[in-house]
Amino acid sequence: MGDAGTAFSDEEINDIFDEAGEVYTDTQVIKAATRVIGLRRLLASSAKLTDYAQNHTRESASQVFEHLSSMLEMWTGELDTAAEDAATEGAVKLGALRPFARLREYPDA
């Protein structure tokens, strides 16, 4: 946190995708879930950051937690929307199926 480097290694990113894939099947929902999982991990690691000041230098590292919290809230909403859309899409596909043909028996006349 606080530097311009990468937040996660390639292995960690793959683990996050695997974790999301264990819960969801739709690709859009998996992508949204990976953002939420990643933000939760960053949020947990940023909780230890503190503000400090020395002479005329000041750094407000605790703001990282606040910013990540607001991003997590936003992406949690996106995840919910994507999951609802995927569920609705599945229901629409199932609703578009034709009903089963009914067999009619005609008595011998």
C-alpha positions in Angstrom: 0.0 0.0 0.0 1.2 3.5 -0.6 3.6 2.7 -3.5 3.2 2.5 -7.2 4.0 -1.2 -7.3 1.5 -4.0 -7.9 -1.0 -4.9 -5.1 -1.1 -8.6 -5.9 1.2 -11.1 -7.5 0.0 -13.2 -10.4 -0.4 -16.2 -8.1 -2.7 -14.1 -5.8 -4.7 -12.9 -8.7 -5.2 -16.5 -9.9 -6.3 -17.5 -6.4 -8.8 -14.6 -6.3 -10.3 -15.7 -9.7 -10.5 -19.3 -8.5 -12.2 -18.2 -5.3 -14.8 -16.3 -7.3 -15.2 -19.1 -9.8 -16.1 -21.5 -7.0 -19.1 -19.4 -6.1 -20.3 -18.0 -9.4 -20.6 -19.4 -13.0 -21.4 -16.3 -15.1 -18.2 -14.6 -16.4 -19.5 -11.0 -15.7 -20.4 -12.0 -12.1 -17.0 -13.6 -11.6 -15.2 -10.5 -12.8 -17.2 -8.3 -10.4 -16.6 -10.8 -7.6 -12.9 -10.7 -8.1 -12.9 -7.0 -7.7 -14.8 -7.3 -4.4 -12.5 -10.0 -3.1 -9.4 -8.0 -4.1 -10.7 -4.9 -2.5 -11.5 -6.8 0.7 -8.0 -8.1 0.9 -6.6 -4.6 0.3 -8.9 -3.2 2.9 -7.7 -5.7 5.4 -4.0 -4.9 4.8 -4.7 -1.1 4.8 -6.3 -1.1 8.2 -2.8 -1.0 9.9 -1.8 2.2 8.0 -1.6 5.4 10.2 -1.1 9.1 9.7 2.1 10.7 10.7 3.7 14.1 10.6 7.3 15.1 11.0 8.5 18.7 10.7 6.8 20.0 7.6 6.1 16.6 6.1 2.7 15.0 6.6 1.3 11.7 5.2 -2.3 10.7 5.7 -2.1 6.9 5.0 -5.3 6.2 6.9 -7.2 7.8 4.1 -6.4 4.7 2.0 -8.8 2.7 4.2 -11.6 5.2 3.7 -11.1 5.2 -0.1 -11.0 1.4 -0.3 -14.1 1.2 1.8 -16.0 3.5 -0.6 -14.7 1.5 -3.6 -15.8 -1.8 -1.9 -19.2 -0.4 -1.4 -19.5 0.6 -5.0 -18.2 -2.7 -6.4 -20.4 -4.7 -4.0 -23.4 -3.0 -5.6 -22.0 -3.8 -9.1 -21.6 -7.4 -8.0 -25.2 -7.6 -6.8 -26.4 -6.0 -10.1 -24.3 -8.5 -12.2 -25.6 -11.4 -10.1 -29.2 -10.2 -10.5 -28.7 -9.7 -14.3 -27.3 -13.2 -14.6 -30.2 -14.7 -12.7 -32.7 -12.8 -14.8 -31.0 -13.8 -18.0 -31.2 -17.4 -17.0 -34.9 -17.1 -16.1 -35.6 -15.4 -19.4 -33.9 -18.2 -21.3 -35.9 -20.8 -19.3 -39.1 -18.9 -19.9 -38.5 -18.8 -23.6 -38.7 -22.6 -23.8 -41.8 -24.0 -25.4 -44.1 -25.9 -23.1 -44.2 -29.6 -23.5 -46.6 -30.9 -26.1 -49.6 -32.6 -24.5 -50.5 -36.0 -25.7 -54.2 -36.5 -26.3 -55.9 -39.8 -26.3 -58.8 -40.3 -28.5 -61.2 -43.0 -27.6 -62.1 -45.6 -30.2 -65.3 -44.4 -31.8 
